[in-house]
């Protein structure tokens, strides 16, 4: 049986907040502060363990500390790993939150703000973004939580942070089930990607073509096709130990992306059914997003 019982974070919890410049670190930091976190910006990564030692020496002073790091910190990855190794050896719970966004959105945000990217030097904004991606790639790979803010405004990101890091700690696993179209690209923040293009495409059925996977006729057409029901059954069963493992590893947010060709019929219907089934698991909250629904 799945064990997803609520777990309250221990004292002196540490959160490393990092990610791409322009992806929303400041918004996330402000949201954490509003929830009572003590947020430190500009701290050299090698001083993380020193900071936590000072906190530990003053019980009750700071229970939840968030350290904001960016690529301008010299040797960010190696310094961060060294500092976190010392924190882990001291028995302190920590997580790494990484904020991501598409190149196009980041360029637009820097242009709107009329400021250069911190790593672009004499080049273009896009040059700075690419340099930062390269530097932060190993950090993103090892992050506990990755949030793609491309489709989020300021309020949407703040709400997401609030759901993940409320006053009592995240007591449920927040699962984001996202339908998408492969022709528009795979979601950057997907932990798991399911390809449902093996199901016949309703696009080629004239009376179903103008409808979407949220329509009952399309849903029935998709789910009643050979292999579709079995896929859903087995996929839910396969995800159960994964969700258990996320909790054991102190990960509380995951994105399951379900793709078809255009993100209108099959992926939408399967996402809705998966979400319905997964929401029945104990202590799992499910959010459904249809990324490409409405695109031509």
Secondary structure by P-SEA (a helix, b strand, c coil): cccccbbbbccbbbbbbbccccccaaaaaaaaaaacccccccccccaaaaaaaaaaaccccccbbbbbbcccccaaaaaaaaaaaaaaaacccbbbbbbbbcaaaaaaaaaaacccccccccccaaaaaaaaaaaaaaaaaacccccccccccaaaaaaaaaaacccccccbbbbbbbbbbccccccccccbbbbccccccccccccccccccccaaaaaaaaaccaaaaaaaaaaaaaaaaaaaaaaacccbbbbbbbccccccaaaaaaaaaaaaaaacccbbbbbbbcccccc
